[in-house]
Amino acid sequence: MNITLARHAEHYQFAAQVLHELRPHLSEQAIEKQIAVQAQQGFQVAIAWQDERAVGVAGYWIQHKLAWGKHVYIDDLVTLPACRGQGVGEHLLSFVCEQGKAQQCVSLHLDSGVQRFDAHRFYLRHGMRIASHHFCSDLVP
């Protein structure tokens, strides 16, 4: 398995095909455009490849916050359904952790929807813990 960072529009297209599994309410084209916007703000997209096919994606930020110091924040971590259980998620998580360590980050964070039980088991199995509740409200009706 090979993991690369997305660097141009063609990579964004491959990433969008995989991210659509996690964000089905968005079209692949909308995801591609959003990746391009976020990339201009420092967003990184790691793509896992098997036989020249994108099979997993991790989208993340290197950030600074008072609460956590310098850290890695994962927005998106997804593997194509047919490839789950083959270590793709583990490789991506490890890759992102190594990227964070290389940039002197002190921790890794992510939010996960309360309905994503399989993802929660994956995170717990990989040494993560539930550290807080995330609250939100809509600003536009």
C-alpha positions in Angstrom: 0.0 0.0 0.0 1.3 3.4 -1.0 0.2 6.7 0.7 0.7 10.0 -0.9 -0.3 13.6 -0.2 -2.7 15.2 -2.7 -1.0 18.0 -4.5 -3.2 18.9 -7.5 -6.7 18.7 -9.0 -6.3 15.2 -10.3 -5.5 13.9 -6.8 -8.5 15.9 -5.4 -10.7 14.0 -7.9 -9.5 10.6 -6.6 -9.8 11.8 -3.0 -13.4 13.0 -3.7 -14.5 9.6 -5.0 -13.5 8.0 -1.7 -14.7 10.9 0.6 -18.1 10.6 -1.0 -18.5 7.4 1.1 -18.2 9.5 4.2 -20.0 12.6 2.9 -22.8 11.3 0.7 -24.8 14.5 1.0 -22.2 16.2 -1.1 -21.5 15.5 -4.8 -18.0 14.4 -5.8 -17.6 17.7 -7.6 -18.5 19.7 -4.5 -16.1 17.7 -2.4 -13.3 18.4 -5.0 -14.0 22.1 -4.9 -14.1 22.1 -1.1 -10.7 20.3 -0.9 -9.2 22.9 -3.2 -10.5 25.7 -1.0 -9.3 24.1 2.2 -5.9 23.2 0.7 -5.3 26.9 0.3 -5.7 27.2 4.1 -3.4 24.4 5.0 -5.6 21.3 4.7 -3.7 18.1 3.8 -5.2 15.1 2.1 -3.5 11.7 2.4 -4.6 9.1 -0.2 -4.0 5.4 0.2 -3.5 3.5 -3.1 -3.8 -0.1 -4.0 -3.0 -1.0 -7.5 -3.2 2.6 -8.7 -6.7 2.9 -7.2 -7.6 5.3 -4.3 -9.0 3.2 -1.5 -8.8 5.4 1.5 -8.4 9.1 2.5 -7.4 11.0 5.5 -8.0 14.8 5.5 -6.2 16.7 8.3 -4.8 20.0 9.6 -1.8 21.0 11.6 -3.1 23.5 14.0 -2.4 25.5 17.2 -5.0 25.9 19.9 -4.8 27.0 23.5 -6.5 23.8 24.7 -4.2 21.4 22.9 -1.1 23.3 21.7 0.3 22.3 18.3 -1.7 19.3 17.1 -3.0 17.3 14.2 -6.8 17.4 13.6 -8.3 14.8 11.4 -11.5 16.0 9.6 -12.0 12.9 7.5 -10.8 9.3 7.7 -12.5 6.8 5.4 -11.8 3.6 3.5 -13.9 2.2 0.6 -16.3 -0.4 2.0 -14.8 -3.2 -0.1 -11.4 -2.5 1.4 -12.3 -2.3 5.0 -10.5 -4.7 7.3 -7.4 -4.7 5.1 -5.4 -2.2 7.2 -6.0 0.8 5.0 -7.4 2.9 7.9 -4.5 1.8 10.1 -1.9 2.9 7.5 -3.6 6.2 7.0 -3.9 6.9 10.8 -0.2 6.0 11.2 0.8 8.2 8.3 -1.1 11.2 9.7 0.5 10.6 13.2 4.0 10.5 11.6 3.3 13.7 9.7 2.2 15.3 13.0 5.3 14.1 14.9 7.5 15.3 12.1 6.0 18.8 12.6 6.4 18.6 16.4 2.7 18.2 17.2 1.9 17.0 20.7 -1.4 15.3 20.0 -3.9 14.1 17.5 -7.7 14.9 17.6 -10.8 14.1 15.6 -14.6 14.3 16.0 -16.7 11.3 15.0 -20.5 11.2 14.5 -22.3 9.5 17.4 -23.8 7.0 15.0 -20.4 5.7 13.7 -20.0 2.8 16.1 -17.5 0.9 13.9 -15.3 4.0 13.6 -15.4 4.4 17.4 -14.2 0.9 17.9 -11.4 1.5 15.4 -10.3 4.6 17.2 -10.4 3.0 20.6 -8.5 0.0 19.4 -5.8 2.4 18.2 -5.2 4.0 21.5 -7.5 6.9 21.2 -9.9 7.9 24.0 -13.1 9.8 24.2 -12.0 13.1 25.7 -15.0 15.4 25.2 -18.5 16.0 23.8 -18.8 18.2 20.7 -21.6 20.7 20.7 -22.9 22.7 17.7 -25.8 24.9 16.6 -26.9 26.1 13.2 -26.3 29.8 12.5 -28.5 29.9 9.4 -32.0 28.5 9.4 
